[in-house]
Amino acid sequence: MGIVQLDENEVSLTLFANLYFYGNAANEMLAGSIAADINQHWTIPEGHARIRGKRYKVLFKTKGIFSPELTQEEVNENTNSVNNYFRIEEFASGNISFVDAINSNTGYFNHIGQRRN
């Protein structure tokens, strides 16, 4: 989830989102890397949206925030649609990443990283 800003001067539609990362495999570098990848790879296709007959380029501007002290209450009480929360762990049930539900702004990322044998 996030918010979208329509810029008539730049003829663009920009999605803004804050991605909060926590969990045993989360760190500041990974949080920044995930946000940078989203911004780059979701913008590269040069998507467009047509609004009232006018064509707007679609851009993504997400911010990755490492938040190791994040509490369940902060997540549950969030009312800001810009904020999204993802727990990152070395293991996930079913060995897959997921969001908690349709229209949810929370989820679980399985980060394989460097495995030790």
C-alpha positions as CSV (number, residue, x, y, z in Angstrom):
1,M,0.0,0.0,0.0
2,G,1.0,3.6,-0.3
3,I,-0.2,6.9,-1.6
4,V,-0.2,8.2,-5.2
5,Q,0.6,11.7,-6.2
6,L,-0.5,13.1,-9.5
7,D,1.9,15.7,-10.9
8,E,0.4,17.6,-13.8
9,N,3.6,19.6,-14.5
10,E,5.8,16.4,-14.7
11,V,3.0,14.4,-16.2
12,S,3.7,11.7,-13.7
13,L,1.9,9.4,-11.2
14,T,4.2,8.6,-8.3
15,L,3.6,5.9,-5.7
16,F,5.1,6.7,-2.3
17,A,5.6,4.0,0.4
18,N,7.6,3.5,3.6
19,L,8.7,-0.1,4.0
20,Y,9.6,-1.0,7.6
21,F,11.7,-4.1,8.0
22,Y,12.3,-6.0,11.2
23,G,13.2,-9.6,12.3
24,N,16.3,-11.6,12.8
25,A,17.5,-11.4,9.2
26,A,16.7,-7.7,8.7
27,N,19.3,-5.0,8.7
28,E,19.8,-1.4,7.5
29,M,21.6,-2.4,4.3
30,L,19.0,-5.0,3.3
31,A,16.1,-2.5,3.9
32,G,17.8,0.1,1.7
33,S,18.6,-2.5,-1.0
34,I,15.0,-3.8,-1.1
35,A,13.6,-0.2,-1.5
36,A,16.2,0.7,-4.2
37,D,15.3,-2.5,-6.1
38,I,11.6,-1.7,-6.0
39,N,12.2,1.9,-7.1
40,Q,14.5,0.8,-10.0
41,H,12.8,-2.4,-11.2
42,W,9.2,-1.2,-11.0
43,T,10.0,2.1,-12.7
44,I,12.2,0.6,-15.5
45,P,9.3,-0.9,-17.5
46,E,8.2,2.8,-18.0
47,G,4.6,2.0,-17.2
48,H,1.9,4.6,-18.0
49,A,-1.6,5.3,-16.7
50,R,-4.3,7.1,-18.7
51,I,-6.3,9.5,-16.5
52,R,-9.1,11.6,-18.1
53,G,-7.5,10.9,-21.5
54,K,-4.0,12.1,-20.5
55,R,-1.0,9.7,-20.3
56,Y,1.1,9.8,-17.1
57,K,4.4,8.0,-16.5
58,V,4.3,5.8,-13.4
59,L,7.1,6.1,-10.9
60,F,7.9,4.4,-7.6
61,K,9.5,6.1,-4.6
62,T,9.7,3.7,-1.7
63,K,11.9,4.2,1.4
64,G,13.4,1.2,3.2
65,I,13.6,1.6,7.0
66,F,15.3,-0.9,9.3
67,S,13.2,-0.9,12.5
68,P,14.5,-3.5,14.9
69,E,12.5,-2.1,17.9
70,L,9.2,-2.1,16.1
71,T,6.4,-3.3,18.3
72,Q,3.2,-5.2,17.4
73,E,1.2,-2.4,18.8
74,E,2.8,0.1,16.4
75,V,1.9,-2.1,13.5
76,N,-1.7,-2.8,14.7
77,E,-2.4,0.9,15.4
78,N,-1.0,2.2,12.1
79,T,-3.5,4.3,10.2
80,N,-1.1,5.8,7.7
81,S,-1.5,4.0,4.3
82,V,2.1,4.9,3.4
83,N,3.5,2.6,6.0
84,N,4.1,-1.1,5.3
85,Y,5.7,-3.6,7.7
86,F,7.6,-6.8,6.7
87,R,9.3,-9.2,9.0
88,I,12.4,-10.8,7.5
89,E,13.7,-14.1,8.8
90,E,16.1,-16.8,7.6
91,F,13.2,-19.3,7.6
92,A,9.5,-19.1,6.7
93,S,6.9,-21.8,7.0
94,G,6.4,-23.2,3.6
95,N,9.8,-21.6,2.6
96,I,7.9,-18.7,0.9
97,S,7.5,-15.0,1.4
98,F,3.9,-13.6,1.7
99,V,1.7,-10.7,2.6
100,D,-0.8,-11.4,5.4
101,A,-4.0,-10.8,3.4
102,I,-5.5,-9.0,0.4
103,N,-5.3,-5.2,1.0
104,S,-2.8,-5.9,3.8
105,N,0.3,-3.7,4.5
106,T,2.1,-6.4,6.5
107,G,3.9,-9.5,5.5
108,Y,6.8,-12.0,6.0
109,F,9.9,-12.2,3.8
110,N,12.0,-15.3,3.7
111,H,15.6,-14.2,3.4
112,I,17.9,-17.1,2.5
113,G,21.1,-15.2,2.8
114,Q,24.3,-17.0,3.7
115,R,23.3,-20.5,4.9
116,R,25.6,-22.4,7.3
117,N,25.9,-26.1,7.0
